[in-house]
Amino acid sequence: MTTENTKTLKKQVAPFEKSTTKESVWQIINTIGPFVILWYLAYISLSVSFWLSLVPAVIAAGFLTRIFIIFHDCTHHSFFKNRKANRAVGTAMGVLTLFPFDQWGHEHSVHHATSGNLDKRGTGDIWTLTVDEYLAAPLKLRIAYRIYRNPIVMLGLGPIWVFLIKNRFNRKGARKKERMNTYLTNVLILLLAGLLSWAVGWQEFLLVQGSIFWISGAAGIWLFYVQHTFEDSYFEEDKEWEYVKAAVEGSSFYKLPKLLQFLTGNIGFHHVHHLSPRVPNYKLEEAHEKTEPLKNVPTITLATSLKSIRFRLWDEQHKNFVSFKEIKHLTKNRASVQAKPEL
């Protein structure tokens, strides 16, 4: 991407930053409605078989992912023009997705402002080490990092940590408004869970909601992971870091089948979202199609995205992700280069 393109991209995307109340309301209806119906179908299917209940539960998990995208847009104040409407709807969607509105909104804003910046990692992102950092790290840290980056841990235990544990507590230094929003969200989650447990039975509630929660949680973590962890991503030290380049080169275009694109709220157009978080999810595709330079961003598909599972460390020298197996080869090459006498 040329310097000229990076300067004009934000201006080209600006026309798509206006939300439409009619489209936003319709999206709430066509998301919440099917989710409730599918949740109920999963519940009544339990009377036949738990395995049968997984059929509507899997689809419901897709709609819960879509609910999260609505929540996500509200935290960016891009879903409605009115900030109070974004806050009210976002808090309600946060109860369903187990995310406090203000807490997550803060961390995600930091993520947008620092994505791909090697000197500002650690808030709202996936833990990523460079090859040199990993090699210099003590054994204890390397083991912890390997466990963290293991797909079974990240996608299997990750939803439990992120949704059920981490988000239940306020971050250090949170202001009163943010702390109170977290408390409110937690209380509303308990009330809703208690009400549903009373209505359908606590075991049935846990089986249905637990299945939906885990599937959608794993899908959400995967989406976040794969859209920033692809072979030729973008990471630079602060002095070289550029916001626009980080957005369009460090955020992938995840080209999904239309059904999955619908269920994931167009978040596959992640490069557009990072370039301009004020573009509502239902305008991301249009912004991509009508902004020529955005068609040349890194593109991944369901098939090619599976390669990201083996990407573990960022190689600053070659500007790409590498696997743990490739470290020995890189170490040998660097050692041989250093051993060569200067002419």
N, C-alpha and C positions, 0 to 999 in steps of 0.2 A: 504494500500500500504506500503510495507516494505521500509526501508531506502536504501537497496541495489537496489531496483527497481528505486527509485527516482534518484539515481546517474547515472544509465545507460540509462534511458529513452531518454534523449536528444541525446545521441550518436546513439541510435537505430533509431531515427526519422530523423537524419541528412541526410541520403541518399535521402530523399524525398524533400529536400529544393531547388533543382535545377529546375528552370522554363524551359519550352520548348517553344520557340518562335512560332512554328507552332501551338501548342495547344492554346497559348494565343491569337494569331490572329484569329484562328477559333472560339474561344469563343466570341470575339468581334463581329464577323460576325453573329454567331447564336444567339446573344443577341440583338444587335442594329437593325438588319434587321427585326426580328419579332416585335420588339417594335414599329418601325416606321409604319409597315403595320397595326398593331392592333390600333395604334393611329388614323390612317386614317380611318379605319373601324368604330371606335367609332364616329369619326366626321361625316361621311356620314350617320350613323345610326340615328343621331340627326334629320334628315329630316323626319324620321318615328316616333321616340319616344325617349325621354331621357332615359327611362327605358330600351329600346332595346340597346342603346349605352353603357349601363353599362356592357353588356355581354363581348364585346371586351375590355372594359376599365378595368374590373377586371383582365383579363388575361394579359393585358398590364402592370398593376400594378405589377404582378408577374415578368415580364421581367425588370421592373424598379428596383425592388429589386435585381435582378441578375446584373443589371448595377452597382448598389451600391457595390456589392461584388467585381466587377472588380476594382472600385474606391478604395475600402478598401484594396485590395491586392497591388494596386499601392502605397498607402501610406506606406505600409510595404516594398516596393521595392522588392516584391516577384513575381510580375506578369511578369516582364521582367528582364533579366540579366542587361540591361543597365539602369542606374539611370535616365538619361535624358528621355528615352522612358517611364519609369514609371511616371515621372513628367508630361510629355506632355499628355499622355493618361489619367492619373489621374485627371489632371485639366479639361480636356474635359468631363470626366464622372462626375466630380464635378459640372459642369454647369447643366447637366441633372438631377442630384440628389439634387442640391441646397446646396452642401457642398464645402467650400473652401479647397483646397488640403492641404496647409501647416497648417492651423489652426486646422483642424480635425485630421491631422496626428500627431500633437503635443499632443493634448488631448488624442488621442487613445493610443499613446505610454505610456503616464502616466498611463492610465487605465491598460495596460498590466503589467506595473511595480509595480502596487499597488493593483491589484484586490484581494479582500479578506483580505486586510490589514486594520484592524480597526483604526489604527493610521494615515492612509494616504488616507482617503476617501475624495470625493468631486470634483474630476476632471475626467470627462469622464465616470462617472458611474451613477447608479440609486441611488437616495437619500435613504439611509438605516440607520435606528436608531436601537440601541439595546433596549431590554426591559427596562433595568435600565435607559438608556438615555431618553427614552420616558416618563417613570414615573417621572423622575426628571425635565422634561422640563416644562416651563410655559404653561398655557392654550393656549395662542396665537400660540405657536410653535406646540403644539399637534394638534390643529385644522388645521393649515397649512399643517402638515405632513399627516393628514387623507385625506385632499383634494387632495394633490399630489399623494397619493397612491391609490386613487379611480380609478378603471379601466376606468370609463367613462371619467374622466379628463385625465388620462395618455394616453389612446388610442384615445380619441376624440379630446382633445385640444392639446395634446402633439405634434402631427405633426406640428401644426401651430406654436407653440413656438419654437421647435427645428429647423425646416426647414426654416420657413419664417422670424423669428425674431432673434433668438440667433445667427445663423450663418452669419447674415448680418453684424455683428459688430466684430471688432478685440478684442481679449482678452487683458487685461491689461498686459503690459510688452512684447507684441509681437514685434519681430524684424522687421526691414524694409522689408525683403524678404517676411515674412509671411503677413505683412500688405498689401503689394502691390499685393500679390496673392489673398487676400480677395477682394480687390478693383477690380481686373481684373475679378474675378469670378462674382461679382455683376454686372459689366458692361455687360459681356457676357450674363448673365441671362436676363437682361433687353432687350438687342438687340434681343435675340432669341424669347423672349415673344412678343416683338413688331413686329417682322417679322411675326410670326405665327398669331398674332391678325390681322395684315393687310391682310394676305393671306386668312384666314378662317372666320374672324370676331371676335371681342373681346369677345362677349358673348359665341360664340361657343368654342373659345379657353379656356375660364374659365370653362365651363361646362365639357369639355373633360379632360383638364389638371388638373382641380381641383379634379375631381373624381379619376383619376389615382394617383395623388399626395397623397390624403388623405388615400386611401386604402393601397398604398405601404408604406406610412409613419407609419400608424398604425401597419402594418405587421412588419416593421423594428423595431419599439419600442418593440413590443411583443417578437420578436426573441431575442433582446438584454436582455430584462427583464427576460424571462423564462430560458435563458441559464446560469443565475447567481442566480436566485431566485427559488430554489427548496429545499425541506424540509431539506435534510442533506447536505447542501452546506458547504463551507469552509470559515471561518472568524477567524482570529487570531490577537492578538496584535503584534506589530512590532517585538518584541524580540522572538516571537515564530513562526512568519510567514516564510514560505518557498515557493519559486517561483514555483517549480515543483509541490508541493502538491496543491498550489493555482490553478495551471493550470488544473490538472487532477481530482481534487476533488471538486474544486470550479467552474468548467465549465462543463456543462452537455453534454452528447451525446444525441442530440435531434433526435430520430429515426423517420424520416418522410417518407411518401410514395414517391416513385421514382419521380413523377412529381413535388411535392413540393421540394424535395431534389434538383432537377435540377433548379427550379426557384429561390431557395434560395442559389444557388452556393455552396452547400455542407457545409454551415456554421453551420449546425447541428452537424458537427464533431468539436464542439467548443473546446473541450478538447485538440484536436490535434493542433488546431490553437493557443491556448494560450500557449501550451508547446513549439511550434516553429512557430512564426509568419512568418517565411521565407518560409514555405511550401505553394505553390500556391493552390488556392481553388480546382483545378482539381486533386490534388494529396492527398487531405485530407483523402478521403475514403480509398485509397490504404495504406496510412500510418497507418490508424486505423486497417485495416484488417491484415497487416503484422507485427504489433507490439503487441505481445501477452498481455502485461500488460494493454494496453489501452482498451482491451475488457472488463475489469472489472470496468470501471469507472461508475459513476451515469448515468443511462439511463432513458430517459423520452420519452413518445410517445405523439401523439396529444391528446389522452384521458387523460393520467395521467398529462399532462402539465397544464390542466385546474385547477388542484388543486392549482397551484401557484398563482392564482388570490387572494386567501385568505391569502397568506403569506405576512405579513406586517412588522414584527419586528424580529430581530435576538436575540435569547436567548443564551447568552454566557454560562450559566450554563449547558444547555442540548445540546448545539451545533446544534441547528436547528431553522428553521423559525417557527413563530407562528402567529396566527391571532389576531386581536384586541379583539375578544371574549375570547380568552384564557388568556388574561392578568389578569383578575380578579382571575382566578383559580391559576395562577402562584403566584400572589401577596399573596393570602391566604396561600398557601403552604410555601412560604418564611417567612411569618410572624409567622406561627406556629413553624417552625424550629428555628427561632430566639428566640421565647418565651420559648422553652424548656430549663430547667435548666441544667447546665453542671454537669456531674457526677464526 
